[in-house]
């Protein structure tokens, strides 16, 4: 069946789609890693031919090169330089069938690009909503602009049902699909990888690296150090946990502008000797295999990759029941959910899991099975391609109808 046209010829469903992923600034962060993993999976599966247009950091460019994903780079992450750079893109020369935009900066550029470049009106445009923040006036204004920019796209993918409902209430005519994030699961023998005793040497090495006892129970928070991630709440829960579990030590994995303030807060809580701020970590999935528990305290989320990585490693998660997290975790089955920003409730659930190692391992196995069933990168890639095909079909129908009306 024809789903679009490339160079005036029908594009069949068996042909690889040439998709341009557009993001203004590519870093080794949540959005950047999402795009990298998606493009790598698309290239591996072969039904989508991805090309990334972005201003990549040196580390991100290296990761793209390792993955074999082509990138068209440039300079400038501020509005005016980015607009000039994207206005010069030769989409037709690259044979682009569809544009996939990522991040609020790219969405803010879209209306201007459509005015400056007629070829931005030709390929269907889809977008992934990576989060809708409302914590500050600036975030609210940014989100409002992002939502308005979605008027110019053919289809929006959201990583939580909550996001989908919110967008649909503002733009009821927009086609919206829930496409949860996915992560890679390493091929390992059965479930032995999630057994704390499967590789004690590696676990001891991790603890030794941070100056912790070899038998320490490690509780981690993983993510960008930004206000909405609520690492302050994590540290308050840590203060309560260590009162009942003196064998518990803590990792804050990630980087961001809040780091110094959070380090000072850890000192005020008397946690200086028990908490380590690791900065950026290259291999989060491997680190997750060495920890005992993940605490996720964010105010808002879609389908957080950190939670999926922990679950995929067989590590139970104690998380706030926000955004798409209840769609990932059934409370008491694959993890534990806390309804409010309550450090005591987070700590109590963490202490219970640290104390009951049998249930912790069983919960970890259920978490890993849940990721394997519903949240792998292969499933995400398939769902995204289905969304692409739907957008292309809708664009073809719209184009045919417009042609008929003009006669």
Helices and strands as residue ranges (DSSP letters): E 2-6, E 9-12, E 17-26, H 30-45, E 48-56, H 58-67, E 71-72, H 79-87, E 98-102, H 104-116, G 118-121, E 124-129, H 137-149, G 150-152, E 155-158, H 161-170, E 175-178, G 192-194, H 200-209, E 217-222, G 227-229, H 231-244, E 248-253, H 259-268, E 275-279, H 284-288, E 293-296, H 305-312, E 317-320, H 325-328, E 335-338, H 343-355, H 357-374, H 377-406
